[in-house]
Amino acid sequence: MSNAKQRSREITWIPCKNLSVVWAEAQRPLLTSHAQNIADNFDPDLFGVLAVTKPNGAGVYHIIDGHHRKVGLEVKYGPNEMAPCQVFDAEDPARAAQIFDSINSHRKNPQPIDLFRVRVTAGEELQNDINRIVIKAGYVVGQRAVNALTCVSSLQSVHQSYGPVILEAALRLIRKTWGDDNSAASGHIIRGIGMFLSEFRHIDFEV
């Protein structure tokens, strides 16, 4: 069945207590901490739709995809809470595993730089503070712009490990030393200079 046909399936609302992993061999193991995190930060707009099989003789639907979300929903609201589901014609673990594989193999995870820019737009405090520092130092977070930085994981690491002052000092020192050479502002250099400035922050580098 094509992806378009899968997306066109009607949504069926099923109680959490009737949703379970019947065939463990057709699913990944449950990570309890992940399910608890979903419960603690539950957002109905982000829940999505579960993929399940038709019910077995006991009225239980095997969860093909969305086990962690289902457990998080159940922890948050109880076993009688209704979950939106798409029901697939799968009657054995082999078919359930094929659908699970198809759903997850065709997903393209967003790149760190895309997540960073989206979180800036969403108003996340950490990403907005880093973005402010980057711009103040004469850079931008991007891929093709002049003075563009793509190493967002390094920016976040230095900010969280050593603080915003060290991150700004590191970027200003890199800019003062190498000018518009984007290759100088790599993740390794940012992390290294951030660590160095944190260790010798009592020295005035006039940056």
C-alpha positions, -999 to +999 in steps of 0.1 A: +000+000+000+013+035-009+021+061+017-007+082+004-032+054+011-017+049+045-022+085+053-058+084+041-068+057+067-096+067+090-087+075+126-102+052+152-102+061+189-093+032+211-089+030+249-053+027+261-062-004+280-070-022+247-036-012+232-006-034+239+025-049+223+012-084+216+042-094+196+074-082+213+095-095+185+078-070+161+085-039+183+115-022+199+118-025+237+100+000+258+123+027+273+104+037+305+122+070+309+112+081+274+075+072+280+076+091+313+091+121+296+062+121+272+038+120+301+056+147+320+057+170+289+024+159+273+013+180+244-018+167+225-007+186+194+024+165+193+009+131+200+001+121+165-016+089+155-007+053+166-004+025+141-021-007+153-033-041+140-069-053+141-079-066+175-072-102+185-097-125+201-093-108+235-101-073+219-064-062+222-048-042+194-011-048+188+008-015+187+028-014+155+042+021+160+037+045+189+042+023+220+061+050+240+034+076+231+006+052+242+023+045+275+029+082+281-007+089+274-018+061+298+005+073+325-008+109+322-046+102+319-052+065+328-061+033+310-095+045+298-081+075+279-088+072+242-059+072+217-062+081+180-052+051+159-049+039+123-058+002+121-038-019+097-047-053+082-019-072+100-028-106+115+007-119+124+040-106+138+058-108+105+033-084+088+034-061+119+072-060+118+071-052+081+048-022+087+069-010+116+101-012+095+084+006+066+071+034+088+104+040+106+128+034+077+112+062+056+114+088+083+141+114+077+152+129+110+157+167+110+193+179+110+206+196+142+208+230+124+171+227+113+161+218+149+181+248+162+164+273+138+130+259+145+135+262+183+146+298+178+113+305+160+095+286+188+110+309+214+132+284+232+153+303+257+186+284+251+186+286+213+175+322+213+203+332+237+228+314+215+214+330+184+218+364+200+254+357+209+262+344+174+247+375+157+265+398+182+298+381+173+292+388+136+280+353+126+247+337+116+234+302+121+230+288+085+246+268+058+253+291+028+254+326+042+286+346+047+300+340+082+276+311+086+279+286+115+265+251+112+280+235+143+250+242+166+258+212+189+292+228+197+276+262+203+251+246+227+278+225+244+300+256+251+270+276+263+258+249+286+292+239+299+309+273+303+281+298+300+271+325+276+300+349+284+326+322+274+307+314+242+306+350+232+343+355+240+352+323+220+333+335+189+348+370+191+383+356+195+378+333+165+364+362+144+392+386+154+419+359+146+405+345+114+381+371+101+356+358+076+371+324+072+341+302+080+363+271+082+380+285+113+347+286+132+344+248+132+329+228+161+362+215+173+378+250+174+347+265+192+348+238+218+386+240+222+387+277+226+357+277+249+374+252+271+406+272+270+389+305+279+370+288+307+402+275+322+421+308+319+392+333+322+412+355+345+434+365+315+423+395+295+424+385+258+410+418+247+383+402+226 
